[in-house]
Amino acid sequence: MQTTNTPNTLDDFVDLRELLPRVEQTFPTEQSAKWFIRQHRHELVEAGALIVLTGRLRFNPQRFKEAAVNIGRNLAKGRVAA
């Protein structure tokens, strides 16, 4: 589900606290974002939206949004388990 071929740099990634304001329209609470991340971790990694460094999750905000749209589209088609 890779969304783009542009390489990431470490500066492209933020922690969850920095991601939340960028996605609050879709994920209004921290718990809703965490649930989505738990349910779709593999897809987020494959999309280049999620990495783990020193045991901490880091997110590429733009790729996270793109991955969320793709995951939602696949859910609508019945291709991803909720």
Secondary structure, DSSP 4 states (H G I P E B T S, - for coil): -----SPP-GGG-B-HHHHHHHHTTT--SHHHHHHHHHHTHHHHHHTT-EEEETTEEEE-HHHHHHHHHHHHHHHHHT-S--
